[in-house]
Amino acid sequence: MAQNTESTKEEDKQDEDNKSIIILAILCGGIAIGDIIALELGVKLDVVVPQKISAHFDRELAMGAIMPNSSYFSFLFTDKMIG
């Protein structure tokens, strides 16, 4: 009986931990994968909608992203990585 109570406490702790986890998914393919992961883990799913920062020499090459709150992420490339 004590072991059953102990496992219930562990399950409650795991449920409590899962409440603080959020899977962030990016548009264009990330939502489908994020949904699968969130369902499998039993956690929340939220969507991130960034604006791509393109390279001046190639519009398809992402050099970073800007978020709706004006925060940004940029990739640091060297000449070896680009050329």
N, C-alpha and C positions, 0 to 999 in steps of 0.2 A: 504493500500500500504506500509506503514511503517513497518508493521508486516512482510510482505513478504521479504522486504529488510533485516530485522533483522534475519529472519530464514535462509536466504541465507548466511549471514555473519557467523552464527553459523555452517552451513554446511561446509563452506570454512575453518573455524577454525578446524573442525573435520577432514576434508581431510588433512589439514596441519599436524595435530597431527598424523594421521595414516601413513604418509610418514616416520616418524621417528621410527615406530614400526616394528620390525622384529621378526618373530616366528622362533626359532631355534629348529630343529628337529634332533633326534638321529636315526641312522640306526636301523634296525631290529624292525620295527613296528611304530616308531615315525614319519616317513615321511608321512605315510598315514593320521595319526591323525593331524599332523602339517599342512598338505595341506588343510584339511577340515577347521581347525581353521583359517588359513590365508585367505582362500577364504571367509569365513563367515564374518571376520572382515575387509576384504579389505586391508590387509597389506602384506608385503613381507615375503617370506619363504626362509630360508637358512638351509643348512645341516651341522651338526657337526659330525665329524668322530673321536671319541675317541678310545684309546686302553685301554681295561680293565686291572686293576691290580687285579689279583686273590689272594685269601687267600692261604697260603702255604699248608693248610690242606684240602682244597676243591677248585679245579680249577673252579667250577661253581659259587662260592661265590665271588661277586665283592666287593673289599675293597676300590676301588677308580678308577680313570681314568686319563690317560695322553692324552693331546691334541697334535696335530701336532706341535704346537709352543713351546712344552715342558712345558707348564703350566699343573698343575695337581689339582685334587680334591681327597681328601681321606676321608673316613668315619671314625669316631672315635667310636670304639666299646669298651665296657667294658666287663669284664669276664661274667657278668650277661647276656649280649646280645649274646655272643658266646656260652657259656656253659649252 
